[in-house]
């Protein structure tokens, strides 16, 4: 079986896509920390639950961005194939 | 094969790509009418028809509102409440814009439920929204702050006569619309890809339970991202007023 240059690039792109999605670790930890502090804030002040909830969700959604960049890189590597000439 | 970003066809029955429908030449450039355009047109049509009906209804509003009028009043009150809460005294100028993009992005994100490919899963759409926000931020900034203030702000951690930090601040200004639009785009796209994978790979057993995934990816994620986009837009615009009060 002959492995052409293009095959090699595609295989490496798949590995690269897998590595890129590791970026999801960071936002996972960050969102967990935000949720934990949100829970303790609600425990301390149950009256402000609505406000805490919306602040927490906003912060989590912003923290999620870095993970989504990893996802985008993976998508580009897999489907747009920028490295194949 | 690569007509545009994410416009190519992939494996047999997994389909989450944008398809070109019709192409024409414009100034020597090939321009495609894609499925996103069609989906945006459908979303706009729904919104326009809804607005016309609502307008007719409110033209002869009654003292004691009936069901439809109640829903309309609730929507308007909630939305302008959000804008009021975040922008304070600057709210009246921007209520129209924020409410419009809120409704548009929300309906676009949810349109995945009705079998459309969400228009916000196309980077063209979200980047346009990001650019509008960017323009608003800078128009507000140049109208309400003097050049000296902006310059001091741009050199911010260092004194204004030593603009070493200027390039970094400029990059962070340019990053605003890009990160805003990429966040929305990637979130909606990930939901779309997920649903396409479920329906494509598990087609034999995909009965009823994908509804749960739809609720998460389309409704929950879509609503959160809409809220975040509008929130950040409001925060940036309020910031660009400077701290004059």
Boltz contact constraints between the chains, C-beta under 6 A:
constraints:
  - contact:
      token1: [A, 57]
      token2: [B, 224]
      max_distance: 6.0
  - contact:
      token1: [A, 58]
      token2: [B, 228]
      max_distance: 6.0
  - contact:
      token1: [A, 58]
      token2: [B, 231]
      max_distance: 6.0
  - contact:
      token1: [A, 61]
      token2: [B, 224]
      max_distance: 6.0
  - contact:
      token1: [A, 61]
      token2: [B, 228]
      max_distance: 6.0
  - contact:
      token1: [A, 65]
      token2: [B, 183]
      max_distance: 6.0
  - contact:
      token1: [A, 68]
      token2: [B, 186]
      max_distance: 6.0
  - contact:
      token1: [A, 71]
      token2: [B, 186]
      max_distance: 6.0
  - contact:
      token1: [A, 71]
      token2: [B, 190]
      max_distance: 6.0
  - contact:
      token1: [A, 72]
      token2: [B, 186]
      max_distance: 6.0
